[in-house]
């Protein structure tokens, strides 16, 4: 959604209803055993470590759109206004960097765990 938001940050429209709105994913933590069919609560073990995340859905940001008075713009409405999306490019870039760093940290963690396991296997030699 970050790529979509940045790509549409400067997309204009002559109608509020047709203007692109920023989209944000909604995540939920997946706990060990949360996929069981016992019907238990997802939060039954409050101290349990998360196994990962799942995307529950994508929601549109309902904050106000940017209306700019540009009567010479080809997409201007009858009053001369053009509507820009409610995308904050700085926030989107921060989200992208955060996601990239999280992935990088997880990859390094997996490599460290792999190296440690290999060293444990060579202890008996």
N, C-alpha and C positions, 0 to 999 in steps of 0.2 A: 504494500500500500504506500510505502514511502516513495518508491519510484513513480507510482501513479500520481501521487499528490504533487511531487516536484514537476513532473511532466505537464500537469494541468494548472500549475500555479498562475500562469498568465493567460489562460483561456478565458475569453470574454463572451458575454451573452447580452442580449437586449431584454432578457426576461429573468426575473429572480428564480422562477421555477426551472428554467433550463440551465442555470449556472452550475458548474461543477462544485460540489461540496467536498471538503477534505474527508477522507475515509480513514478510520482507525480500527485495527483488529482488537478483539476482546479475548484475552487469554485466561485460562484456568489451570491451576496446578493439578497434575495427575499424580496421585499417591499410590504407593504399592498396594495392590489388592483392590484398588478403586474400581477396577473393571469386573469384579466378581458379580455374580448374579444374586447375591444374598439380599440385595435391596438396602444395604447399609448406607449411612450417610457418607458423603465424600470427605467430611471433616471429622469422622469418628475418632481418628487418632490425631489429636491436635499436635503432638510432638513428632509425628512421622515426617521423615524427609521426603521431599518431592522427587518423583521419578522423571519428571519432565513437564511439558506444558502442552495443552491442546488449544486450538483456536475455536472459540465458541461461536464466533461470527464477526462480521465487519459492520461497524456503525458509521453513519454519516454525521459529521460535526454539524450541530445545529446553531453554531454561533453566527453572528450577523455577517452577511456578505459585504464586500466593499463596493459601494456605489460611487462612481466618479462621473463628474459632468464633463463629457467629451462630445459636444454636439457634432463635430466633424468626423467622428469615428463611424465607419460603415455599419457597425453593430449597435449604434446608439438607438434607444427607443424614441418615442414621439417627444418626450421631454428633454432629450439630449443626454440621458444617462446610460452608462455602460456598467455592467455588473461583473466584478472580478471575484474569483473564488476566495474562500476563507482559509487559504493555505498559508501557513507561516513557514517560509522556506528555512529560516534559521532553526526552528524547532524540528523540522523534518530532517535537516542535515545532522542535528544533534542525535536524533533517534537512529539515523543510519549509522553514525559513528559508534554509538552505544551498542547496536546490534552486531556490528562488525567486531568490536572489541570483545564482546561476550563470546562470539563464535571462536575467536582467536584464543581466548583464555581456555575454553573448553577443549579445543584441539591440543593445546599445550598440556593440559591436565591429563588427557588420554595418553599422550606420548610419554609423559612422566610415569604414569601407572604402568604402561607397557615396559618401559625400561626397568622399573623396579621389579616387575614380575620376572623378567629375563635374568636379573641378577639373583633373585631368589632361587631360580632353577639351577644356576651354576654353583650355588653354595655346597651342594653335595658332591661336587667333582673333586 
